[in-house]
Structure formats: C-alpha cells, structure tokens
Amino acid sequence: MSNSRSRNRQRPDFDQNSMKAAPTALEARFAEAQSQLGPYRQQLIRAILDNCEETCFLSSHELAKRFNVDPATVVRAVQALGYKGFGDFTVDLRQHLMTRLTPYTALKAATQEKKSVADHIDHSLDKALDNLNLLRSNLDRNQVVKLAKLIHRSRRILIVGVDFAASLAYYFAYGLTVLGFDAEAPVGSEGNLQHKVNLLTNKDLLIAISFGQCLRVTVEAVLQASKQGVATFGITDSDTTPIARYCDAHFVTPVVSPSFLNSYVAPMALISTIHVACAHLDPKRALTLLKPTDKEYLSGPRWYREHKK
C-alpha cells in the first residue's frame, strides 16, 4: 500500500475539456532521455512502444529477433533509458500496455499468434497465475491489516467500481456487509453515484477500483470525496494511475491478460485478503454476526432440494 499524498493537500480539479491521459513511466523516461539517444535507439524504442501488445511478452532475445537486432543492442537501449536491466524495463512496458490497450487490439494481437485454442486457454491460465504470484510476492500484509482497521473505524464504506470493475466492487461490499459493516457498491447512473458520494463525511471511507487510464466517473468520485474530508483508498494496477495519484493510499495489483478483458484473478484475491483481515481483527464480533446464519446454511429454504417422490 502506498500513501499518495497528505490528507490536507489540495486535490486538483478536473477540466473535462482538457483532460489528457498522463504519460506512463516508460513514456516519461523516453521523453527525458530522448535528447541523449541516437536516432537508431530512438527508432528501436518507438517500435517497441508502438507494438507493446506484442513486445511486452517477449524476452530480450525474442525482442532482438523481432526487430532483427543483436540482443546486446536491446539491453543497451533499455539501459540508456535509465533501467538497470531488461526485467525492470519489462515491468514498465507492461504497465504502459495496460494504459494503452483496447479490447480490440488485445484480441487482434492474440489472433495473430500461431496457437491453438487450447494454447490460448493455457496462456490465459498462465497469466492469471503470474498475476497471483506477483501479488503474493509484493503484497504488504501489514498494510492489509491497516486498511482493515480503517474499515472497522469507518461509519460507512462506499466502494466505487464501474463498468467491468463493478463486479469487484459488488464482491468487496457484499463480503463487508456479511461481516456487519455498512458497505455499499452503488449501481445505476452516474448521478446516483454522485449523490451517494455527497452524503459521505469524514467518518466514512471511499474505496475506488479502476485500472489503466482509470474511468473518469471513478476518479471524480475520489476527488469529490477528498474535498469533503472523506478518507479515500484505491485499488489499481500501477503507482502512476489517477487512482494511485489522487487516493490517500492504494494497493497495486496486476491485471495483465492476453484476453480482451483485464484479468481480475489477482484483484479478487486481494479483496479476499481484506475480508479475512476484517474478520480476524475482531473474530468474536464476526462469529456473533455469522452465528444466526449457521442453521440456514445447513438446512434453510434458500438451498435447492430434490422433491421426494
């Protein structure tokens, strides 16, 4: 979890007519080093960026073969951007991809690979496992506990996730509600969300979920909540996204996928860890709340039963 800024620091207002996507970390490095790069290296870096939906999954040797250059040339070009090694460059290249990728370009790139349907299935599973392992390696468990404590202290928790991320917001809010928290993932129109945010106070918490360029509605909810003195927390896929920049603190979780949709395996796992932390911070409270449901789960009318003949 990263602290994005002081709670008292003023959030910038959005001018919807002048909003532009912030440059990625890789683009910023390239712009800074461009005057120091020769034309050949500039051309190589541009080609890698322009074809990032393909190049981000290649090793340095595969990348060299793709552009018909020596592997050492690729490594030197990467180091000229300020990276210690190719692995560090690849991390930023994949983040660059996530901010520029569209469902169409993702699927188009996948269809150009000479793979069977079974191969594509395996690749999808492999990437999901990679994301999960990366989350497990990088997740600060103590920060999960800190967020859980913040949830316990909050009067209300509003979880904002729209479009595809609505599934994550609903899952997050549902689990907290089961544990007795006043949590909600607003659905419906943009206006409904704005009204919900307007009702929040400094006793509440807003959790925002968005990835890549981040959806305008979600980011604006964060900015509005911050103006009202509401604590804000983000779940996103990079330290440079608008959610990361404008929330008080945030978690980074990978969503890289060879598919036309983000992979939500790692975000779901992250949310599950938060549920677990919330339950075990006060297990007596959690058990008291869950006890009335015990009989219903074992024999209640909500479950399907075959009729006896």
N, C-alpha and C positions, 0 to 999 in steps of 0.2 A: 504494500500500500504506500502511495506517495502523497505527501502533503503538497497541494498545488499552490497554495498561497495563504497569506494571513486572512483570517476571517474578516478583519477590518479593511482590507484592501478593496478599493472600489472596483467593481466589475465593469468592463466596457459595455456600452450599449451597442446593439446590432443596428446597422443601417442596412436594411434588406435590399436596397438598390445598389449597394457597393460591396456586398459580401463576396469574398473570394475564398477558395479553398487554400488553407495555409500550406506553404511548401513542406514537403516531407523532410525528415532529417537528411536523407540522401540528396535530395534536391538542394537543400541548403549548403551541404558540403560541396557539391558540384559547383554551385554558383560562387562560393567563396574561393575555390581552388582553380576556377576556370582560367584566370589570367596567368596562372603558373603552369598550365597544361599545354603541351604542344597540340597541334591540330589533329594528329593521329590518335592521341589518347582521348581528346575531346570526342572525336568521332566514335571511338570504341565505347566510351561511357554512355554517350547518347543512344547508341544502338542497343546497349544492354537495358537502358531505361525504357526505350520505346517498345521493347519486346519483353517487358518484365513478366508478363503472364507465362512466358516460356523460360526465360533465363533464371528466374528466382529459384527454380528447382534443379538447376544444373551445378555440377561441381566445377572447380576451376579448369580442370582438364576438358570437361564436356563443353564448357563455355568457350574455351580456346578453339576446340574443334568446330563449334557452331559458327564462329567468326573467322575461322581459318588463320589463327594466330598462334604463337607459342604460349604455353601455359604461364611461363615467366612474365610474358607481356601483360597478361591479365592481372597477375599478382602485383606487378609494379604499378599498373594503372590504379588499382584499388588502394595501394599504399600512398599513392600521390594525392588521394582524397583525404588522407589522414587516418585511414584504418590500419590497425596493427596487423591484421591478417584477413584472409578471404572470408573466414567464418563470421567476423564482425560485420563485414560488408553485406553478407547474405542476409543477416538479421534485418538490417535497414532496407535491403532490397525487397524483402517480403512485406515489410510494413508499407513500403512505397506501393507495392502491388495492391494491397488491401484498400488503399485510398483511391486507387485509380481503376480498379477492376469493376466491370459491369457483368451482370449475369450472361449477357450475350458474348462478351469477349472471353469469359471463363469457359463457357461451353464450346465456343469456337476453337479455342486452343486445345481443349481436351479431345475434340473430334478429329483434330489433325494428327494426333498421336496414333501410331500404329499399334493399337492394343485391342484385345477382345473385350467384350462386355464384362466378362469375369475379371479381366485385368483391371478394368476401371473400378469395379467393385472393390477389389483388393487394395487399389491405390487409395480409394476413399477411406477405407478402414485404417490403412497405414497412417494417413494424415491425421485421422482422428486420434489414433494412439500417440502420434508425435505431439499433438497439441496437449493431450492429457499429461504426458510425461514432462513436457516443458512447464506446464502449470505446477505439477508436483515438485519439480526441481526448484522453481523460483518463488513459490508462494511463501510468504512470511506468516507463519502460523500465529505469531503474537499479534500481528495486525488484524487477523481474522477475529481474534478474541476482542481486540479494541473496538472493532465495528459492532460485534455482538453486544458489548457493554453499552455502546451508544444507542443501539436499538432498544435495549432494556430501559434506558433512561428517557427515551422519547415518548411523548404522548401519542403521537400519530406518526405512521410511516407511509409516505406516498412513494410508490415505485413507478417510475416512468419508463416505459419501453413501448415504442410504437412500431407499426408495420411488423416485420418478422420478429423483432425483439419483444413484441407483446407477449409471445409465448414464454419468454424468460421472466418477464415482469409478473405475469399471472402465477407462474410456478413459485416465484420468490414470495409474493404476497400470500398465496394460499398456505404455504408452509408456516409463515409467521402467524397467520390467523389461527391455525390449528394450535399453535403454542400460546394463544391468548393475547397476541398483540393486535392493536388497531392498525392493521396494514391494508392497503388498497392499491390495486393497479388499475387506474382509470381506463375505461373503454369509451368508445364513441367518438364524438367530434373533437376537433382542436379546441373549440370553445369550452367544452365540458372539462377538458384538462386544465385550461386556464383558470376556470372557476375553482377547481379543486386546489390549485396552487395558491390562489389568492386567499384561501381560508387558512393556510398554514401560518404558524407563529414560530417564535424562537424556541418553543418547547417541542417542535416537531422535527422530522428528518425527511429529506427528499433523496431518494436513490435513483440515479439516472443510468440507463443502459443503452449504449449506442456504440457503433464501431466505424472504423474507416473515417470518412469525411464527417460522419455523425449527422443525424437528421435534425433539421432546423427546429422542429417542434420540441424535441427533447432538450436541445441546448438552450433554447429560450426559456424553458421551464426552470432550468438550473439558474439562469441569470435572474429571472424574476424572484425565485425563492431566495436567492442570495441577498437581493435588495431588501427583502423582508426580514432578514436576520435568521433565516432558516439554515440549519446545517445541511450541507449537500455532500453526497458521496457518489462516485462514479464507478461503473464497470465498463471497461473499454479495452481496446487491443493495442494501445501504444501510449507512451508518455507525452506524445505530441498532438493527440487528437483534441478537438474542442472540449470534449467531456473531461479529459485529463487536465486541461489548462484552466477550466473555469470551476470545477468542483473543488471543495476544500481538500479532499483526499480521494484517492482512487485505487482500484486494483486493475492490473493489466492481465488479460487472459487471451491466449491466441485463438483465432477463429479461422485460420488458414484452411482452405478446402480446394480440391481440384474440381469441385462441383460448381454449379451456377448459384448456389446459396452458401452463406457462411456456415461453418461447422460449429454447432453450439454444444458439442460434447464437453469441452473444457469450461465454458461459462456455466453449464448446468452443474458440473462437478464443483465449481467454485461456490455457487449458491447453496449447494448441499452442505458444504463445509460450514457456511454461515448458519444454516439451520441447526446443524449439530452443535456448534458453539453456543448458540442461543439456548438450546435445550439444556446443555450441560453446565452452563453458568449458574443455573438455578434448577437442578433436577427435581427437587421436591415440588416446586411450582409446576413444572412441566408434567410430572406424573399426576398431580392433582387434577390438572386440566384434562388429561387424557383418560383418566380412570373411568369417567362416565361413558366413554365410547367403547370400553372393553367388551361389554356384553353385546353391543350392537355389531361389532366386528365379528364376533364369534357366531351369533345366531340372529342378527337383526334382519328386518324385512328388506333392507336395501340390496341384499345379495340374491342373485338368481338361484332358484332351486327347481329341480325337476319335479313335476307333479306326480304324486303317487297314483298308479293306476288301480 
